[in-house]
């Protein structure tokens, strides 16, 4: 029988990639707490892989600042430093702003609809006070724009920055407001109008005002 060739093919992940993604997720959402010691044998058993991909994924996580490895001693989850947001957000905001500019050249009706529908879900999450869901949907919204920009260098740098920001947001229970909803709608409209200058400014501010949110959090 003829085999169709126009179907979407599943993306296969190596054991190391799968382990990295899962361990990073556990660190970000707090399943693995700051300062917690990690045992590669336990992680291997939980994920159903050998210890080798676990060690490789931990090395990658260390290079990205999520764990600290002490040779012949232990591997620990790094602490969540609130003040690091002031170092993380400016470059992330700049790259997100550039992504919005670049995405304009690749916009389609389908992408606009996807952005609008995602922002509607974001609005519902905020109004229902489901703030954890709102954070995840907000990230979906911005990822659509990054994907549309179609720049692998920006994509890879943002992936690392975004993971750290996500961890900070989750651990400090940042609450997104309807101001973010309004900014999302403005971003969509400016992209439709191909207004690169203004969409860049709005996107940058959409991220930078989170620094003020962090400054308002009382120190534990």
Secondary structure, DSSP 8 states (H G I E B T S, - for coil): ----SSS-------HHHHHHHHHHHHHHHTSS-TT-EE-HHHHHHHHTS-HHHHHHHHHHHHHTTSEEEETTTEEEE----GGGHHHHHHHHHHHHHHHHHHHGGG--HHHHHHHHHHHHHHHHHHHTT-HHHHHHHHHHHHHHHHHHHT-HHHHHHHHHHHHHHHHHHHHTT----HHHHHHHHHHHHHHHTT-HHHHHHHHHHHHHHHHHHHHTS---
